[in-house]
């Protein structure tokens, strides 16, 4: 670390975290390299693929395009916080049930983006799901199963009391 590091305090997956970072370091670098939250993937590193999607203060963002210093006093959700202990989130269950993943590299970003969508629109149409996830690239699945999985999870979540 250089003399230009900044002390950042934030909440990640419900836990308060403090770390030091340089002004140029991305949130993606902090999550993966400093905090060992390697579920968030580095793909393009320029905001075009969505593999690094996390939820920052209730909005899905490409963590490669957010500076670590911007996390000060923020709330961050990563793929590691999606499940509740051993209980998978309904989105994760639906992705497995619908085989909406193959290599899995894009899956964490897709799941986090889908979680954000369902927080804003509890019962989105297939077209809205497609539009919302358009910034998350997948080279293996062809998206049909992903859209079906998100729609099924939305119905399950909507039916819960």
N, C-alpha and C positions, 0 to 999 in steps of 0.2 A: 504494500500500500504506500501511497505517496502522502505528502503533507496536505494534499487537497481532498482528503476523504471527509465524508460527511456522515454523521451518526443519524440513522433513520430508525424510527420506531413506528411499527405498523401492526396490523392484525392480519394474520394469514391463517385461513381455515379455522377461525375462532380463537387462535392463540396469539398473544402478543409476542412480537418478535422485534429484536433490535439487531441491526447490522451496520457495518460501515461500508460505504461505497464511494467510488470516484464519480464526479459529475457526469462523465461520459458513459458509464456502465448502464446497460439496459436492465429493465426489470427481469427479463428472461435470463440474463447472465447471473443476476443475484439469486433468483429462484433455483437455478440449476447448479451453479458453481459454488455459491456461498452457503445456501441453505439446504442443498442436496435434495430439492424437490424436483426430481428428474422426470416426473410424469409429463410435465410441460415440455413439448418437443421444440427443437430448433429446426426449422425447415429452410425457408428462403432468407430469413434474417432481414427482410425489408418490407414486411407487412402484406405480402401477397398470397400467402398460402394458408394462414390460419392455424397452423400446427401448434403455435404458442399461445393460443387464446386462453385467457383467464378472465375472471370477473373482478373488476376494480370498481369499488363503490357502486355496485349494482349494475354495471355496464360491461359488456364483453369487449375486451381490447386485445390487440396483438401485443403481447408483452415485449416483443423485440423492438417495438416502436415507442415504448414508454421508458423513460429514464428511471432508474432505481430511486433517485432523489424525489421523484414525484409520488412515491409510495408513503411519504411522511404522513402520519395520522390517517392513512387510508385503510380500507377493509378489502382484502384480497381473497378470492376463492380460487383454488387450483383443483386439478383433478384428484389430488390426494385427499381433498376434503369433501368430495362428492358423496361417497358412501358414508353410512353411519355405522362405524365399526366394521363388523363382518356383514352387515346388511347393505347390499347394493342399492343404489338409487334406482327408482323405476326406469330412468333412461338407460342406465347400464344394463338392467335386466332385459329391457326391450331390445337393445343392440345385440345382446347375446342370443335372445330368442329368435330374432329375425336374421341372424348372421349378417349384421350390418357392418361387419369389419372383416378385413382379411389380414393384411400385415400389421394393422393396428397403429401405425405411426401417426395418422391424422385423427385417430379416435379421441384422444383427450381433448383436443381443440374442438372437435365437432360436439362432444358431449357438453363442454362448457358453454359453447355458443347456443346449443339447444336448450340448456338450462336457463340461460338468459332470455331466450325467446319465450319459453313457457312462463317465466316470471312476468313478462309483459303481456302475453297473449295466451291465456290458459288453454284455449281450444283453437289453435290456428288451422287454417286450411292447408292442404298439401302445397298449394301455390305459395302461401306465406312461408311455410317451412323451407321450401326450395329457395325463395328469395333471401330469407334470413341466413341460410347456410351457404349462400353463393360465394362468400369469401373464404370458405374452408374447402381446400382442394383435397380430393381423394383420387388416387390413380388406380385403385384396385376394385372398388365395388360398383361403380356406376350410379350411385346415389339412390336408386329405387328402394333398396332395403333400408337405407338410412332414413329416408323420408317416412317410410312405413313405420319404422321403429319409433321415431319421434312422435308421430301421430298416435300410435298405440299408447305410448307413455303419457301423452297429454290426456287421453281418455281416462287412463288409470288414475292419474293424479287428480283429475277433475271429479272423479267419483268418490275419492276419499273424503271422509267427514272433516 
